[in-house]
C-alpha cells in the first residue's frame, strides 16, 4: 500500500467558491482519503492511498492534475 500527501496550488485568480468546488471534485476521486483547504503557499492538502507507485502516478497525473483550475501539484510519499 502506498500513501502520500499531495500539495496543490489552484490558479491565483480563482475564487473561494471555485476552490470549494475543486475540493469536492477531488474528494470524490477514488483513492482520495482526506482533503483540506489551507492558507499559505498551497491551497489544498490531500491524503491519498493506492496499491502501487504506478497507481499513485496515474491518480496524480490523470485524475488530479486533469481537474480544471489546478495549477501545480507536489507529491510527498509517506516513507515511515
PyMOL commands that set and color helices and strands:
alter all, ss='L'
color gray80, all
select helices_A, chain A and resi 16-27+53-64
alter helices_A, ss='H'
color red, helices_A
select strands_A, chain A and resi 2-10+32-37+44-50+70-77
alter strands_A, ss='S'
color yellow, strands_A
deselect
rebuild
show_as cartoon
